[in-house]
Amino acid sequence: MRMFTVPRSCPRSVRRGGVRHAISTALACGVLLAGAAACDQAAERKTPGGAPGAASARPGQAVGSRLPGVGDRMWSQVPAGTRQAVVVYGEGQESPDSLVVLYQKQGPTWVRTASWPAHNGRLGWTEDHSMDDERSPVGVFTLTDAGGSLADPGSRLRYWQDDNAYSTMLLPEEAHAHDFDYVIAIDYNRLKGAPPFDWSRPDGVERGGGIWLHLDHGDGTSACVTVPEAGMKKLLRTLDPADHPVVVMGDREHLHES
C-alpha cells in the first residue's frame, strides 16, 4: 500500500480512512500533501485609522452607495442583488495582516455593521492563487456554506457540524485547537452547496482550495482569512442567503484599482 506524507498544515490523524480521507483532509486545509502550515493565524495589528474600512469607523455608519475602498474593477464583480458584503482590507500585498468589515445594504445605502482585526495568507495576496503559495486570492467570492466542530450558533447559511471532519485537520498544538470551531467556506474553487470540508476542486487541485473564514489565533494563514470568535459568530448569525452575501478580499491597492 502506498504511504502518503501528511503535511504540517494538516493533522497527523488523517491516516485513518485511507488515501481518500488523506487527500480530502489536506485539500480542506488549502493544500495537497505538501508542507505549508494550514490556515494558521496570528497577533492582531491595527489598521491605520485614515484608510477606507479603518477600525476607527463607527458601527452603524452609512458609507454611501459603494463599498469604501473598492474601485471599479472589483465593484463590477459584486452581483447586483448582493445586500451583504464582507470586505477584507489587506494591509499590503505581502502582509498577513488585514481588517475584516461587514457591510449591509439599507435601501440604496451601504452601512458598516461591524469590523475585526484579521489575518490572511502569510505571504500576502495574489491574483493567481495556486496550491501551497501561502497567499490569499484577490477577488469577489460568494458565501453559501458554513460549518464547524461546534454546534450551529444560529447560522443563516447552511451549517454542517462534524467533529471528526474538522478535528482531523487541526495541528496538534494547543494554539490551533479552536481554529475550526466555526468556518464559512469562501466559494473559491469549490462546489456550492457542499460542506466546507468537501474536497472537490472544479478548477483542478493545482488551483488550491479549502479557503475559509475561520477563527483567528494570531498568525498568517496558508490562504484562509481569520477573525476572532465573536466575529465568526456575528457573521454566521448575520449572513443571509436571501441577501446573496459575498466576500470582497485583497490588499488595499488591489481593492482600490479602477
N, C-alpha and C positions, 0 to 999 in steps of 0.2 A: 504493500500500500504506500502511495506517495505521501510524504510528510510535508506540510506547509509550515513556514515560519510565521508566527503571529507577530504583527507589527507592534512597536512600543505604544502606538496610539490606541490600540485595542487590547482588551483583556486577554489574559492567557487562557482563560477558561473556554475559549471558542473551540477547543478541540472536541468537546462534546457535541455530537450531532454531525461530525464528519466534514467533508470538503465543502458542501453547500452551505453549511452553517458558518464555516470559517470565512467563506467569501462574502456572505451576506453581512456578517458582523463587521468585517473590515470595511466594506463599502459604506455601511451606515455611519462610519466614522469619517467618511470623506476620503478614504484611501483604500488600496487593494494590496494587501500583503506587502507592505513597504514600511519604511522606518519613521514616518512623521508622527509626532505625538498628537493624539486625536482631540480635536475640539477642546483643548485646554484653554484656560482663561487667566486673567491677572490683575494686578493692582490698579485701581481706578485713578485716572488723571482727569483733571477738569479741562474742559474745552474753553478756549479764550472767549470771554463774555461778549465781545462785539460781533462774533461771527454769526451767520444765519443758523438758527436752530440752537443757539447757545444756551447753556444751562441757566443763565440769568433770566431768560424769558419767563413770563408768568404762565402757569397753567390756566387754561380757560381764555387765553388771549387770542382774539381774532387776528389772523395773519393775512387775510385777503383772498383773492380768487385763485392764487397759485401757491404751491408749497414753497416756503422760503428756501433760498439757496439752490433751487432746482432749475436749471436752464432749459432752453427749448428742446434740446436733444433728448434729455431724459423725460421731460414733461410730456413730450409727444408719445411716449411709450405707456403712460398711465391711462388705463381704459376710461372711457368717458363715464361709465357708470360707477366708478370707484368713489366711495364716500368715506373710506378709512385708509390711511396710509401710515406705515411705519417707515420713517426716514432714518437711515444710518449715515451720520455725518462723520466720515473718517478724517482724522487729523492730517494725514498725509499719505502719499502713495506708498510709502514704505513703513508706515506706522501701524502698530497693532491697536492703537487707542482710538476710540470713537465715542460718539454720543448718539443714543437712540431716542427719537422723538415720535410720539404718537399724535397724529392729527386726525380730526374728524370733521366732516363737512356738515355745516348747518346752513341750509338753503344754498346760496351761491358762495358762501364764505367758509374757508378752512379755519378751524380753531385748534389751537395747540392744547392737547389734553393732559399729557404727562411726558416726562423725559427721565432718562437714566444714563449714568456713565456706563460705557460698554467697551467691548473688545471685538476685534475682527482677526483676520489671518495674521499670524506672527510676522510675516514678511510684507504685509500691507495688502494692496489691491491689484487686480488685473482685469483687463477686458478680454483676455484669452485664457480663462482658467483651465488647468489640466490637473489630473490626479497628482497628488503629492507636492504641488508647487507652494503650498503653505500660504497662499494668497486667497482672499475672498473675491468672488466675481462681482464686477461692477454691473449694475443693471436694475431693471424693474421686474419683479417676480411676484406672482400671485401667492396667496397664503390660503391653503384649503384644508390642511390636515394637521392634527396635533396628537400628543400622547405623552407618555412618561411612565416612570416606575411607580409613581404615586397615583392615588385615586384622582379622578377628574375633579378639579376645584371649581367647576362651574363653567367649563369651556363652551362657547357657542360653536366653535369649529368641531368637527367630528373628532372624537378623542379615543385613542387606543391606549389602554393601560396593559402593560405586560412586564411584570417584574423581571422575568428571565431575559427577555429580548434586550432590555436596556441594561440590566446589570452585567451581562456578559461583554458589554462594550466598554466598561469602566476600567481605568487603570487601577492597580492595586493600592496606590497611595490614598491616604485618608482625604487629602485635599480634593480628590476627584469623586468622592463618594456620592455627591448630590448633583453632579453635572447634568444628569438626565432625569432628574425628578420630574421636570416638565420640559417639553420640547414642542416647537412649532416648525413643521417642515417648510423650508423655502423651496418653491417649485422650480428648482434648477435641476435639469436632467433627471427627472423623476416622474412617476406616474401619479397624476392627481387621483384622489380617492383611495389611495393605498396608505397603509400605516407608514409613519416616518421611517421605520426600520426596514421597509421593503427595499430590496437591493436591485430592483430593475433600473437600468440605465438606458433610456431610449436612444440617446445620442452616443452611446458607447462608453465603456468603462474608462477609457483614456481621458474622457472629459470630466472625470470626477463626479461627485455626487454626495448624498448624505449630508447636505448643508442645512443646518438648522439654526433657529433661535433657541438658545437654551441657557441654563443657569451659569452665571459667571463666578469664578473663584479667584481671578486676579492675574491672568496672563493672556498672551495672544493665542490664537487657535490655529488649526490646520486649514480652516476655511469658514467655520461657523461664525455667527455673531452671538455674543453672550451678554446677558443683562442680569441684574440682581433678582433674587427670588420674588420680591414684591412686584418687580416689573413683569416677570413672566406671568404671575397670577393676574395682574391687571390686563395684560394683552389677551390672555386666554378668556377672561370674562367679558372683554370688550369687543374683540374682533368678531364680526358677524358675517356669515356667508352672504346674507342678503345685501350687505354693503360692499361686496366684492373687494375685500381688503388686499392690499399689495404691500410689498416692501420695496423701497427705493434706496439703493445702497451703493456706496462708493466713497472715495476720498473727496474732499470738498472741491478740488479742482475739476475732477471728472463730473461731479454732480452739477456744477455750475456752467458747463460748456453749452454754448449756443448751438 
